[in-house]
Amino acid sequence: MPLELYLDLHSQPCRSVFLFAKINKIPFEFKAVDLSAGEQYGDEFGKVSIIRKVPVLKDGDFILTESIAILQYLAAKHHTPDHWYPAELQKRARVDEFLSWQHTNIRTHGSKVFWFRGVLPAVTGAPVPKEKMDAAVEDLNMSLKTFEDKFLQSRPFIIGDQLSVADLVAIVEMMQPVGTGLDVFQGRPVLSAWRDRVKKEIGVEVFDEAHKVIMNVDTLPQTFENKGLPEFLKLRIQKMFN
Amino acid sequence: MSLEIFLDLFSQPCRSVYIFAKKNNIQFDYKKISLFEGYQYSEEYGKINLLRKAPAIKDGDLFLAESVAIMLYLAEKFHTPDHWYPADLQKRARLLIPKALGVEIPKEKMDNAVEDLNASLNLFEEKFLQDRPFVVGDQISLADLVAIVEIMQPVGAGMDVFENRPKLKAWKDRVRAEIGAGLFDEAHQAILYAQEAVKTMDPKKMEHFKPKILRYFLS
């Protein structure tokens, strides 16, 4: 039975899993989940994961959620090259440190900016209030600064000379706001150089393939017009503005 | 002693690291810091952890932040019993408690916050615990440790999350027994007396908090 990966490439953690599997030539069946249609709340997806988030891995009877856990599982199971998740204690600790930190930093702030710029206006037909937008962008900027000052510094990649899952996770997160037209790399030469390096190591083609959907996120208003607005989105938006 | 661990037991991730190190008899120099007093913003602490958060460790020349990374590092280095972080691939994969589930107790309006917390707890019971004694199975692991310290945080604020959740309560009792009641209670003393402690805190020392709190309410 082949490995199944439940993915929507609008989602950053789906992209890191997708890229990792592709680069390492891990055969898998791409099970598309349409988040904009609320598919994650359907009965069928509920049987796969009651957490109702993507990505999800299904390996025979074994079902696994959480992209970090999935990446670590795939790395171990398929004996991927050491540099992805090094066996050496201190190098691995550095990868773990970044993977932990990013959840509530680049991930949170990048997602928020993405929602504010790309999703909410498509739904409400109006831009997000300026103070909220400015605060969100400022938080993102602070995360990016911390990333450069602490996690990257003057190294070619996060943990040193070689690419690891840390860089993979970092780059897909940073691409999220880029999809909405906010180029986080502009005016940041160190970050841009790192991005180019990562893109080259990953392979430009597969990188672009993974990011095709997010780079076309300006078609979301059309999508909502065609398919209608899913219930969960209406509720989530109400909550956001309470 | 070459291993130093910088902790404030008001903080959930500090408690999981503290319990883990103590439980496994890992020798360390306990560097107590006060987050409420803003020590994390000092120049001194900046040299330990640029992220200016706790916990952090200094092991010889290695400086490491992020509680999960720290526990994984200690587990490996000190060869702690397998059940904490099982070598078996599928068991290990189960370990990760998603940050989405109740890691940050939201500081926004109470109703939304409580609702989110309840949803997280439901999910924890339904997906991560189910009918198992512990998250990964028959034995306690890092997952249980991380979960319990997080779940105890709102308890410190006066909200009994175990009320009407017999399964969760049974799991908590089991975890507390496995860790050892003495150690568990010691780690949680600060947070359980938080409401009292806040009364005796010097408001001037809390000045640094203001912008952060305002921001949480603004956004």
Contacts between the chains, C-beta under 8 A, distances in Angstrom:
chain1	res1	chain2	res2	distance
A	49	B	127	7.9
A	50	B	123	7.2
A	50	B	126	5.9
A	50	B	127	5.5
A	51	B	98	7.6
A	51	B	100	7.9
A	51	B	123	6.2
A	51	B	127	5.8
A	53	B	100	7.1
A	62	B	90	5.6
A	62	B	93	7.9
A	64	B	93	5.3
A	64	B	94	7.6
A	65	B	98	7.1
A	65	B	127	8.0
A	66	B	96	5.0
A	66	B	98	4.9
A	68	B	96	6.0
A	69	B	93	5.1
A	69	B	94	7.8
A	69	B	95	7.3
A	69	B	96	4.0
A	70	B	93	7.7
A	72	B	92	7.6
A	72	B	93	6.9
A	72	B	96	8.0
A	73	B	89	6.5
A	73	B	90	7.9
A	73	B	92	7.8
A	73	B	93	4.3
A	76	B	89	5.5
A	76	B	92	7.7
A	77	B	89	6.2
A	89	B	73	6.7
A	89	B	76	5.6
A	89	B	77	6.3
A	90	B	62	5.8
A	92	B	72	7.6
A	92	B	73	7.9
A	92	B	76	7.8
A	93	B	62	7.4
A	93	B	64	5.5
A	93	B	69	5.5
A	93	B	70	7.9
A	93	B	72	7.0
A	93	B	73	4.3
A	94	B	64	7.9
A	94	B	69	8.0
A	96	B	66	6.9
A	96	B	68	6.5
A	96	B	69	3.6
A	96	B	72	5.4
A	96	B	73	7.3
A	97	B	64	5.9
A	97	B	65	5.7
A	97	B	66	4.6
A	97	B	69	4.1
A	99	B	69	7.6
A	100	B	66	3.6
A	100	B	67	7.3
A	100	B	68	4.7
A	100	B	69	5.2
A	101	B	51	6.8
A	101	B	65	7.1
A	101	B	66	5.5
A	103	B	99	3.9
A	103	B	103	7.6
A	104	B	99	6.3
A	104	B	103	7.2
A	104	B	104	6.3
A	131	B	218	6.7
A	132	B	218	7.7
A	132	B	219	6.1
A	135	B	215	6.5
A	135	B	218	6.2
A	135	B	219	5.0
A	136	B	219	6.9
A	146	B	50	7.6
A	146	B	51	6.7
A	149	B	50	6.5
A	150	B	50	4.5
A	150	B	51	6.2
A	239	B	112	6.0
A	242	B	108	7.9
A	242	B	109	6.3
A	242	B	112	6.1
